[in-house]
């Protein structure tokens, strides 16, 4: 059953397909990370910060904060959109603590909007359970059908298997 057909089972299929989409993105081959979607409007990125992510002073570069926060908020918002790929139109970041080596979780949560523009926020939690950064983004529907993306379809097939 395609995700657009509605119901709890189709929502879970859509979430698995989004997880497949995340895993298929070439940029995610550069980072040890995994997307987890447990419910509508909620997404988590499990991310291992390694020295390969560090700036010259020995902590994670700001691009890592942005990537994790944007991805978590983006996928939280895309749980509500089953037909189109979303695009980030703006994103605001707040850095509260340097990230050292270890596991970090980016927790994304949809805030508002369901039609053209969606708003979601995210926060980074380090291995000690402390918030080390947060962000808020706006996302809009693109012209790209999710069904046209190989990673989305692979995730859907895997969920149906």
C-alpha positions as CSV (number, residue, x, y, z in Angstrom):
1,X,0.0,0.0,0.0
2,X,1.5,3.4,-1.0
3,X,2.1,5.9,1.8
4,X,-0.4,8.3,0.3
5,X,-3.3,5.9,0.9
6,X,-3.5,6.9,4.6
7,X,-3.6,5.1,7.9
8,X,-1.1,4.1,10.6
9,X,0.5,1.4,8.5
10,X,1.0,3.8,5.5
11,X,2.5,6.4,7.9
12,X,5.0,3.8,9.1
13,X,5.8,2.9,5.5
14,X,6.5,6.5,4.7
15,X,8.8,6.9,7.7
16,X,10.8,3.8,6.7
17,X,11.0,5.1,3.1
18,X,12.3,8.5,4.5
19,X,14.9,6.5,6.6
20,X,15.9,4.8,3.3
21,X,16.1,8.2,1.6
22,X,18.4,9.5,4.3
23,X,20.7,6.5,4.1
24,X,20.9,6.9,0.3
25,X,22.2,10.5,0.3
26,X,25.8,10.5,-0.8
27,X,26.7,13.1,1.9
28,X,25.7,10.6,4.6
29,X,28.5,8.3,3.4
30,X,30.9,10.9,4.9
31,X,29.4,10.7,8.4
32,X,28.6,7.9,10.7
33,X,24.9,8.6,11.2
34,X,21.5,7.0,11.2
35,X,17.9,8.5,10.9
36,X,15.2,7.2,13.2
37,X,11.5,8.2,12.8
38,X,9.3,6.9,15.6
39,X,6.2,9.1,15.2
40,X,4.7,11.8,13.1
41,X,6.6,15.1,13.4
42,X,9.5,13.5,15.3
43,X,12.9,12.5,13.9
44,X,16.2,11.6,15.4
45,X,19.7,11.5,13.9
46,X,22.1,9.3,15.7
47,X,25.6,10.7,14.9
48,X,29.1,9.7,15.9
49,X,31.4,12.7,16.1
50,X,35.0,11.7,15.3
51,X,38.2,13.7,14.9
52,X,37.5,13.8,11.1
53,X,34.8,16.4,12.0
54,X,37.0,18.6,14.1
55,X,38.2,22.2,13.4
56,X,41.7,23.2,14.2
57,X,40.9,23.6,18.0
58,X,39.8,20.0,18.5
59,X,36.0,20.2,18.5
60,X,33.3,19.6,15.9
61,X,33.1,22.2,13.2
62,X,29.9,24.2,12.9
63,X,29.0,22.5,9.7
64,X,28.4,19.4,11.7
65,X,26.0,21.2,14.0
66,X,24.1,22.5,10.9
67,X,24.0,19.2,9.2
68,X,22.6,17.3,12.2
69,X,20.1,20.0,13.2
70,X,18.9,20.6,9.6
71,X,18.5,16.9,8.9
72,X,16.6,16.2,12.1
73,X,14.2,19.2,11.6
74,X,13.9,18.5,7.9
75,X,12.9,14.8,8.4
76,X,10.5,15.7,11.3
77,X,8.7,18.0,8.8
78,X,8.8,15.6,5.9
79,X,7.0,13.0,8.0
80,X,3.9,15.1,7.4
81,X,4.4,15.4,3.6
82,X,4.0,12.1,1.8
83,X,4.2,13.3,-1.8
84,X,7.0,15.8,-2.1
85,X,10.6,16.3,-1.1
86,X,11.0,19.3,1.1
87,X,13.6,22.0,0.7
88,X,15.2,24.0,3.5
89,X,14.4,27.7,2.9
90,X,16.0,29.1,6.1
91,X,17.6,27.8,9.2
92,X,18.8,29.5,12.4
93,X,21.4,28.0,14.7
94,X,22.4,28.4,18.3
95,X,25.6,26.9,19.5
96,X,25.8,26.4,23.3
97,X,28.7,24.0,23.9
98,X,31.6,22.5,21.8
99,X,31.0,19.0,20.7
100,X,33.9,16.6,21.5
101,X,34.2,13.1,20.2
102,X,31.3,10.7,20.9
103,X,27.7,10.0,20.2
104,X,25.3,13.0,19.6
105,X,21.6,12.8,18.9
106,X,19.8,15.5,17.0
107,X,16.1,15.5,17.9
108,X,13.8,17.2,15.4
109,X,10.2,18.2,16.1
110,X,7.6,19.6,13.7
111,X,6.2,22.9,15.0
112,X,3.6,24.2,12.5
113,X,2.4,24.3,9.0
114,X,1.2,21.4,6.8
115,X,0.6,22.9,3.4
116,X,3.2,25.0,1.6
117,X,5.6,25.9,4.4
118,X,6.5,23.9,7.5
119,X,8.4,24.9,10.6
120,X,10.4,22.5,12.7
121,X,13.0,22.8,15.4
122,X,15.8,20.6,16.6
123,X,18.3,20.2,19.3
124,X,21.6,18.4,19.8
125,X,22.1,16.2,22.8
126,X,25.7,15.1,23.6
127,X,26.7,11.8,25.2
128,X,26.4,13.3,28.7
129,X,22.8,14.2,28.0
130,X,23.4,18.0,27.7
131,X,22.0,20.2,25.0
132,X,24.9,21.5,22.9
133,X,23.0,23.3,20.2
134,X,19.6,24.0,18.7
135,X,18.0,25.3,15.6
136,X,14.8,26.3,13.9
137,X,14.1,25.9,10.2
138,X,11.4,26.6,7.6
139,X,10.9,24.0,4.8
140,X,8.7,24.1,1.7
141,X,7.5,21.6,-0.7
142,X,9.6,21.2,-3.8
143,X,8.5,20.0,-7.3
144,X,10.4,16.7,-6.7
145,X,8.0,13.8,-6.0
146,X,9.3,11.5,-3.3
147,X,8.3,8.6,-5.5
148,X,10.9,9.7,-8.1
149,X,13.8,9.3,-5.6
150,X,15.6,5.9,-5.6
151,X,16.5,6.0,-1.9
152,X,12.8,6.7,-0.9
153,X,11.7,3.7,-3.1
154,X,14.4,1.5,-1.7
155,X,13.3,2.3,1.8
156,X,9.7,1.6,0.9
157,X,10.6,-1.8,-0.7
158,X,12.7,-2.7,2.4
159,X,9.7,-1.9,4.7
160,X,7.4,-4.0,2.6
161,X,9.7,-7.0,2.5
